[in-house]
Amino acid sequence: MTRIILTRHGQTLWNIEGRVQGSLDSPLTEKGILQARSLASRLKNEGITHIYSSDSPRAMGTAEEIRSELGLDKLRIDIALREFSFGEWEGRIWQELRVANPDVFKVWDVEPHLVTAPGGENMEMVLERAWNFLQSIIKNHSGETVCLVTHGLTLKLLVTKALGYEVHEWAKSPWQHNTALNIFEVDGQRWIPTLVGDCHHLEELEDK
């Protein structure tokens, strides 16, 4: 049985500002670093043997906190785990984009899988690259526990697929908050969820 642990990076500056990140980056906030450390502590006894991250600094910074806590020798980086590329929208404020592109966002709010960001990707493209990479992880690390650190939309699409839903059914899987934790046991073609979108490790931070 292979165990796959999927999570998202900690809070970033652009998360707070409501800016589109995508393939661009912004630094982890102080809270984001604490979130990553809390997640790392929670994962300490999960038996993780390998950790992978997208090449975005916000994901690598989160993954490094986990790697350090677990005492693993190496953090592995792969571009397949990158966030949905929003092309020309990246770096802009979400609300301003909504005002400027009402017809596009009317579709995005109901059927986002039909929208291709100008100069960027669509959900099918993101899911294909990330899911194919995940299959290679399962093949290369059969019987092990592997942690992958990615991004909000990419993670939600992976979890949607792992739960047995199609990309157009993405609303059936929970939103993936910063450092949300998902654990699956993979047996052949069967993905057995043991934890989905869980953030209990953040409760102490929210109380402060």
Secondary structure, DSSP 8 states (H G I E B T S, - for coil): -EEEEEEE---BHHHHHTB--TTS---B-HHHHHHHHHHHHHTTTS---EEEE-SSHHHHHHHHHHHHHHT-S-EEE-GGG-----GGGTTSBHHHHHHH-HHHHHHHTT-GGG---TTS--HHHHHHHHHHHHHHHHHHTTTSEEEEEE-HHHHHHHHHHHTT--GGGGGGS----TT-EEEEEEETTEEEEEEEEE-GGGHHHHH-
